[in-house]
């Protein structure tokens, strides 16, 4: 019985153990309980192992989940660690070898395949994919990625409303991964993994709402005796009878 209690206590300690690291000028503090409560998303419960893996990835890749740079998502048997495109861009820009990028969409226009920069296309254009180029110091040619719309579009949510934006993001993050494998290798964006963006709640907004809802919920009892070391002495106030007589005569006692 004691061994079982010790095991349970160790598990609780692991969940409450704080991991502290810095991202830029910001200090990030994570515990398994914080990740489980505020950051993990999905319909399935994440395991302690998945929590530890996520926390360590954030620490060693310098990702701040409170700024939506990383999510832990679980809808099936295994959890997915999802990274925001902005986080991948930030890490690439931090490298002195990064010299810029270009990205856009691939369309069919009058039986001709065109690579357009950005996301703008004509109504008559047929969107078929996305492309990206990353310019890296020391390389004679840019790192290029081209992706097909049919391989990534879920046909749901934002993929229906903004397919050009989404497929361009996929191409860009793939090119970033190839150009900077040390900095962003093994990090995947939600657009690549088919994670529904509507199901990933803005972490910052949720934390603010939690603070707003929970703050000042307990009423302050002003009659409560202060918990300090001050000694309380019972005393009786004795009125001066001579003063009373002086007041009755209208004389100033002073």
Secondary structure, 3 states (H helix, E strand, C coil): CHHHHHHHHHHHHHHHCCEEEEECCEEEEECHHHHHHHHEEECCCCCHHHHHHHHHHHHHCCCCHHHCCEEEEECCCCCEEEECHHHHHHHHHCCCCEEEEEEEEEEEECCEEEEEECCCCCCCCEEEEEEEEEEECCCCCCEEEEEEHHHHCCCCHHHHHCHHHHHHHHHHHHHHHHHCHHHHCCCCEHHHHCCCHHHCCCHHHHHHHHHHHHCCCCCCCCCCCCCCCCCCCCCCCCCCHHHHHHHHHCCCCC
